[in-house]
Amino acid sequence: MQSTPLPQRLIARAEFGPFVLLALEIIIFSVLSRGAFLAPENITNLFAFTPELGIIAIAMTMLMTAGEFDLSVGSVFGFAPVIMWTISNKGFGSFEVGFLVAMLLAVVIGFANGWFVTRLRISSFLVTLGMLLIVRGIALYITAGFPQGTWQAQSPLMQIVVGEFLVGDVRMYTSLIWFIVLAAILGYILTQSKAGNWIQAAGGNPVSASARGVRVSRTKIMLFILTAVLSAFAGIASSIRVTSANPNSGTGYELEVIAMVVIGGTALTGGRGTIIGTILGVFILRLMRTGIVLIGVPGLAYNIFIGAIILGMMALHSWLERRHHAGT
């Protein structure tokens, strides 16, 4: 049996389309912006915010591979820092206590999402939409809708979560390191471990997977918890970086994160996921947001470009998948 040539195997991979698109974005924006796109200031801004969304996106990749998704991630992103800084600023406990409470509440939120979906057989769309409203409502109620300052706490944990460091002329944050480490761990789990096989089986054919001994419900509950916890961690990192905990922060992130995951090649219906593709999807959307502004396109046109990218990438993924199944 003749093996498939390497170029054809590379083209057939889900990550190929996003990689080409990302490369084209970098080239086009670099040329049209006359070098401003690759300036240290722009790269600093890119690597300040992108890892926070990326952390949510890689968790969402795992969940969507299992056939579910979470619309409450943006609300949890805003909710966790509100809880943490309320405890710290009001004198109810130290920064570390607030951090721990916020993360534990994220575990509860994730477990509740997973329990409603797996035990009560309610669609993850409806469950997490309800959780989105509850969590956002609590954050707004606690703060009366106003952002909270974060200036009253000083803790080594703040440096661990999102400390600054320089790479040449570019200022980086430790959230980038967290993003890289978490992506490596989750990528390994998804592609090289028994748990990864369970996740893909749960999303591909849950009935068959359950018959073969896969603990589908437990797997999905754990992934809902993971998604909520990493969303909370990303929100806390963001609040430390901008020195403010805004109860409205994270609004709209749920759809943007899902778009990043889908653009990267993860199947919306479950059964197939790629952490590498998601990383590419994260940078595609973030580079698009900054690039169109630098070349003079109104920022309000961002959604037009994102919609076009989503449709284009879905068409490409569908075409590549049909070619793969046809054996061409």
N, C-alpha and C positions, 0 to 999 in steps of 0.2 A: 504493500500500500504506500503510495507516494505521499510524503509529508507536504503540508502546506508551506509555501515560501514565507520567510520571515516578514517581508514587507506586507504581505496579505494578512498575516496574523496580527500585525500591529494595527493595520487599518480596521480590522474587525473588532478590536478592543473598544469598549465603551468610552475609554478615556481619550481615544484618538481625536474625535471631533472637538471636545473641549480644549485639548492641548493646542490644536491648530488655531482655534478661535482666540485663545489667550495670546498666542504668539503674534497673530495678526493685530490684535488690539494694541499690544506693546509697540509694534512697529509703526502702525498708523498714528497713534496718539503722540509718539515720540517725534515723528516727522512734522505733523500738523501743529504741534504746540511749540516747535522750534527749541526743543530741549527742556522745556519747563516740566514736562511730564516725568522726566528722570532726575529732576533736581532733588537735592537732599531734603528740602522742606516737604516736597510732595511725597517722597518715599517715607518720611517720618510720619506724616498724617496717615498714609496707607497702612503702615504697620502698627499704628496706635489703635485703630478701630477694628481693622479686619480680623485679628485673632479672636476678638470677643464674639463676633458673629460666627466665625469659623468653629469655635468650640461648640456652639449650639448646633451648627450644621452637621458636624461629624456625629453628634449624638442622634440627631434626626435621621441621619443615614442608616444607622443601626435599626432604629424603630421602623422606618419605612421599608427596609429590607424584610422585616418581619410582617409587613402588610398593614401597618398602622401608621398614623401620623398624629401630631400634637399641635393644636392651634393655640394652646395656652403658654407656649414658650416665651412670647413677648411679654405677657403679663407677669410671668414668674421673674423674668429679667428685671422688670421694674419693681416688683413686690419685695424680692429678697433684700436689696439694699435699704429699702424703706424700713423693713423690720429691723435690720442690723443697726442702722443709724438711730432709729427711735430708741432702741435699748441702750445704745452707747450715749447718745446726747441727753437723754432724759435721766440718766443716772441709774437705770435699772440694772446695769451690769457693764462689764468692760467690753471693749471692742471684740475681744476673742469670744466672749459669751454671746454677743450679738451675732457674730459670724456663725457660731455653732447652732444657735436657735434658728437662724435663717436657713441654714442648710438642712436641718432636721425637718423644718416645715416644708421644704422642697421635696424631701423624701415622702412626707405625708401626701403632698399634692400628687406626686408621681404614682404613689401606690393607689390613691383614690381613682385616678384616671384609669390605671390598669385594671383595678378591681371592677369598676363599672363596665369596662369594655369586655373583659373576659368572663366575669361571673354573671352579669346581668344581660350580656349579649347586646349591648347598646353600641351603635356605631361610634367609632373614635371621633368622627367629625362632630357629632352631637355632644358627646361627653366633654371633649376638650373645649368646644365652644362655650358650654356652660361654665367650665372651670375658668376659662378666659375672663368671663364677666364677673365671676365671684372674686377671683384673685385681684383683678384690676380694681373692682369696687372696694375691696378691703384696703388696698393701698391708698386710694383716693380718700376714703373715710378717715384713715389714720392721720393723713397729712392735710386734710381739708383742701386737697388739690394743689397744695403749694410744695415746691421743691424743698428739700432739707439740706442744710450745709453739713459738711463732713469734717469741719476744721477742729473739732474738739477732741479728737482722738489721735494718739501717736502710738503706734504699735509695730514691732518687727514683722508681724504678720502682714501688714500693709505692703511692706517691701517684698515679701515673699509672693504675694498675690499679683502685684503690679508695680514692682520697683523699676526705676529707670536705669539704663546703661547706654553707653555710646559704642557704635560700630563705625569708626571713622567719623564722618560728619553727621551721621544719621543717629538720631535718638531712638532707642528701642525700649520696649517694656517687657517685663518678665511674662506678661500674658502671652507673648509670642512663643516663649519657651514652653509654657503650658500647652499651647495649641499644638506645637510640634510633638511634644511627648505624648499627649492624649491621642493625637492622630496616629502615631506609630503604634501605640498600644491597641487602639480599637481596630486599626487596619490589620494587625496581626490576629486579633481575636476573630475578626470577620472572615479572614481568608485561610488561616492556618490552624484553627482550633476546632475542637468538637462543638464548642458553644457557637461558633460561627456557622457550622453546618446546621445546627438546630435553628438558628435565626433564619437562615435562608429557606430551610424546610418549612418553618412556621409561616413564612410569607408566601412560599410557592404553592403548597398544598397542605393546609393545616390538618385536614382530616386524615390524609395519608400519613403525615408526619406523626400525628398522635397515635395512629395505629402501629407505628414502628417504634414507639416508646419515647418520642420527643415530648417533653413537658411544655406544650405550646403556651398554656395560660401563664405558667410561672415565667417562661422566657419573656413573654410580652410585658408582664408586670415589671420585671427587672429592667426592661428597656424603657418603659415609661418613667420609672424612678431615675434611671441614668439621665434621661433627657431633661427632666425637671431639675436635677441636681446640677448638671452642667450649665443649664440656663441660669440658675441662681448664681452660680460661681461667676459666670460671664457678666451678669448684672452687677455683682459686687465689685468685680475688677473695674468695670466701667465707672462706677460711682466714685471709686478711689481716684481714678485717673482724672476725672473732670471735677472732683471735689463737690459733688452734688448728688443727692438721691432724689430723682424726679419720679413721682408716681406714674407719670405718663410715658416714661422712657420705655422703649421696646415696642411701642405701638406700631403695628404693621410688620414687625420682624418675622412673625410666623409665616407669612406668605413669601417674604423675601428669602427666608431660609429654605423653605420647601422648593422655591425656584432654583436656588443654588444646588440643592441635592439632585433635582431632576435634570438640570442642565448638565450636571456632572456624569449622568448616565445611570443613576439608580432608578429602578423601575417603580413607577408610582403605584402599581398594583402589587408590589412585593415580590420576593423571591430572588432578586438580584440587586446587589449594592456594591458600591466602590468608594472607599474613603479617598483614594487618590483623585478620582473624578470629582468628588465633592470639594476637595481643596482647590482644584482647578475652577470649579463653578463659583466658589467663594471669591477668588481673585478676579474672575471674569466680570462679575457684577460690581465689585468694588472699584476695579479699574475703570469700568464703564462710567460709574457715577462721577469719579473725579476727572476722567479724560474728556467727557463731553463739555464740562464746564471750562476746562483749560483751553479748548479749541473754539470757545465762543458759542456753543449751543446752550440755550436756556436750560437750567436745571430741571424745570418743570417738564421737559421732554423726556426725562429719564425713563418713565414708565413705558413710553412708546418703544424705546430701544429694548427694554427688558422684555416686553411682550413679543417683539420680533425675534429676539434671541431664543426665548422659550419655544416658540413655534418652530423656528428653524432647527433648533437642536432636537426637538421631538421628531421632526420629519427625518433628520439625519439618523437618529438612533433607530427609528422604525425601518428605514431603508437598509442600514447595516445588519439589523437583526434578520430581516427577510433574506438577505444575501447569505447570511450565516446558515440559516435553516435550509436554504436551497442548496447549500454546499458549493457555491460558486466562489 
